[in-house]
Amino acid sequence: MKNTPIGRARAAYLLAARVLDRHGVGHPLARALLDRADRAAQAAFKAGHHVHDIHASSPERTS
């Protein structure tokens, strides 16, 4: 799934969220990952996916 636009967007979003949780929004890495997540989400949207597709429950997060 990570080789699809929605998979890349979801992976970028989750990585950015982890770094934000650990370091905060002022950290340069967090800002760079947020930018990457934004670009990945834009690509997924252009490919026909919806915003809720990125934030939907993924198999990795279900318990």
C-alpha positions in Angstrom: 0.0 0.0 0.0 2.9 2.4 0.6 3.6 2.4 -3.1 0.3 4.1 -3.9 -0.3 7.8 -3.4 -2.7 7.2 -0.5 -0.2 4.8 1.1 2.6 7.3 0.8 0.4 10.1 2.2 -0.7 7.9 5.2 2.9 6.9 5.9 4.1 10.5 5.8 1.3 11.7 8.0 2.0 9.0 10.6 5.7 9.7 10.7 5.1 13.5 11.0 2.6 12.8 13.8 5.2 10.7 15.7 7.9 13.4 15.4 5.5 16.1 16.4 4.5 14.2 19.5 8.1 13.7 20.5 9.7 17.0 19.5 6.9 19.6 19.0 6.0 21.8 16.0 9.1 24.0 16.4 11.6 21.2 15.6 13.1 21.5 12.1 12.6 17.8 11.4 8.9 18.1 12.4 8.4 21.0 10.0 10.2 19.1 7.1 8.0 16.0 7.7 4.9 18.1 7.8 5.9 19.6 4.5 6.4 16.1 3.1 3.1 14.9 4.4 1.4 17.9 2.8 2.9 17.2 -0.6 2.0 13.5 -0.3 -1.6 14.4 0.6 -1.8 16.8 -2.4 -0.6 14.0 -4.7 -3.1 11.6 -3.3 -5.9 14.1 -3.7 -4.8 14.7 -7.3 -4.9 10.9 -7.8 -8.6 10.9 -6.8 -8.4 10.0 -3.1 -10.3 11.9 -0.4 -9.0 13.5 2.8 -10.8 11.0 4.9 -8.9 8.2 3.1 -5.7 9.4 4.6 -7.0 9.6 8.1 -9.1 6.4 8.0 -8.3 3.6 10.3 -5.5 1.6 8.9 -4.9 -2.1 9.6 -1.7 -1.3 11.6 -3.7 0.9 14.0 -6.7 -1.3 14.7 -6.8 -3.4 17.8 
